[in-house]
Amino acid sequence: METTACSDKVEVADAAPAVLEEAYRYAYPLVLLDVIKDMTTNVVEPGSDHAPINQLFHARGLATPEMASLTRPNVDTVYSQAYLELASEPVLFHKPATDRYCSVQTFDGYSNTPVILGTGGVGGNDAVTYAFTGPFWHGELPVGVVEVSMPTNLVWLLLRTKCFGLDDLENVYAVQHGMRLYPLSAYGDASYRPPAGSHDPAFDYVPLDYMAHLSAQDFFARFNHLAVGNPGFPEDAPALERFASLGIGAGLEFDLDALDEVAAQVAARLSVLMDRDFASDHANITPSNGWMFMDNRVGNFGTDYAFRAVVAFGGFANPVSMAVYPSMVTDRAEALLQGDRAYVLHFEPGMTPPHADGGWWSLTAYTEAGRLIPNEIARYSIGEIDDLLFDDDGSLDLYIQVGNPGGDRVRNWLPLCEGVFSLTMRIYLPDESVLSFDWRLPWLEEAPSV
């Protein structure tokens, strides 16, 4: 028995560096979401980009180039958000009936999307009151309320409401004003008003910067605390057993000083692991005619903890059943796209991006830094809702260039910037042919010289 115990300790010590990296990747989405939650809820009253815990906040406009804090934003939808803590009691959300796309993406603490509510999901465009319940809650809900059972107590809601341009914002506001979020204990209480929050300057940080400076000791201590109310899944059991050997897990005590020298050196480098993984992860990207499609496991990652962490680090994402975001950064010759050239995206008749009812497509250009591009006509994307000019045979050409193409072509013009740029096509509620690659986006071609 003593020999076996000694052997086990040697095996644990030898495996510690790899286990540390695996545990960091596993825990990263939960810790990051908690860090973002603390920053976002660090406010007394709701605003356009912050609100106290268990309260909604609504963006009040579409993205513009002046919003420098946003990277690769869409200009199709207006966001609403909320961070929920379900440990005390369920939280109810009322979504009004809508005549437009209005989806509610639910994120659990590990960045999975257990369910979509609203358009494309449970309840559709009908008026529905949902009750978000945590993993340890047992009780009864009011008649007619739809339970949304969440596997973690930490939940992020990301709502997208379709906007048909600046003239349509008032209609978006009407949808937002019809939303209501409140605890189960306030059900039926028309006088309920959410409590004021608080502000602590210590939480005024940039989340990814904060994560980059979080020591291994503080990172795993935070995870161990969070994991108590945000348990893993049954399929995580083998990994959680490995992590527990190093004091990593719900309610455990992680001690950095107990690691040997090699493991301690690995622990000291964990904060740069996501930068390295993000830069090298290409296995989960599917190329098609120069466009890069995200893996269809987004939102339902299973035990691929490395992929899950990379997606969280890159900004989280919508499941492909709700939207696909193929992007392009190089041309046919694999050279970076450059604004000193003019390009054409040509769709054969009947071959514009297919989608289900209520969906649509749009194409957006970004600077090398991922910002929207200022231009003379204030057009930051082009797509299905625009007054596009089709050719007589039903084909469509989009002109992607810096200079105004003049004449009727302006209707199909997506302005560029000088220097390096990239493109993202968004297809909401994509047709199955998009997901199977039976339908393909065409190559981007250089425009012929005139």
Secondary structure by P-SEA (a helix, b strand, c coil): caaaaaaaaaaaaaaaaaaaaaaaaaaaaaaaaaaaaaaaacccccccccccccbbbbbcccccccccccccccccbbbbbbbbbcccbbbbbbbcccccbbbbbbbcccccccccccccccccccbbbbbbbccccccccccccccccccccbbbbbbbbbbccccaaaaaaaaaaabbbbcccccccccbbbbbbcccccccccaaaaaaaccaaaaaaaaaaaaccccccccaaaaaaaaaaacccccbbbbcccccaaaaaaaaaccaaaaaaaacccccccccccbbbccccccccccaaaaaaaaaaaccccccccbbbbbbccccccccccccbbbbbccccccccccccccccccccccccbbbbbccccccccccccccccccccbbbbbbccccccccccccbbbbccccbbbbbbbccccccccccccccccccccccc
